[in-house]
């Protein structure tokens, strides 16, 4: 069904067709694990710990997230920091600073190498619980939103999240707009997650120069049809260990500036705010 402006929640800003959510991925790996891909581009043989990739990833909580906090503060923009449990456990001061700056902390699995789709339900539930507990211990607040490692949930994930009181779940790629999900564990909002403006595929997987990130976003917001066209959610997503570095932070800052320049058709938001907008609304 074609969604038109009249179908939107009343709080959706009138005349602005594109809801731009800002997210920061704050990812970590378990002891003895490392990213499967890094800037060197040549994976090591199975069973060998890639210390280069591990060191590259550790830049995120050590340095990159702090730089991105500065960029967001300068732009006056709120984001969701999707955070691995291992990061919250190792860097509680960072997670506390994120909340103190007014951002939301969402759960992003216990560690990036643990994919819910590969787990038994009991193991997934255990890792979900320990991720919740360490974030709550660091911040005093339970996370309200969730994005699975690799954005790959299991068949049990949404029910487990709803039963634990989560407000939103962002592992969805099949729609332009959020929608309410009713599960045996309760209701929550499915928030779509878009990949067009995401530093990981742009710069790491496909090897584009950093400016391609900004150029892609600018083309979408300048060439999108008139405000009465079909509305759409678009994500600006950066990883603390990728665009938390100076070359990426520059492009992130430029992208946020472009969003503000096109306020006639774009509104800057985040997944937490979108979920609140749709919590009581079901759009066909």
Secondary structure, DSSP 8 states (H G I E B T S, - for coil): ----GGGS-TTS-TT--EEEEEEEEE----TT---S--TT-----TT---HHHHHHHHHIIIIIHHHHHHHHHHHT---EEEE-HHHHHH-HHHHHHHHHTT-EEEE--S-TT--GGGS-HHHHHHHHHHHHHHHHHHHSS---EE--GGG---TTHHHHHHHTT-SEEEEE-S-SS-EEEEETTEEEEEEE---TTBHIIIIIIS---THHHHHHHHHHHHHS--TTS--EEEEEEEETTTTTSHHHHHHHHHHHHHHHHTTTTEEEE-HHHHHHHHTT----
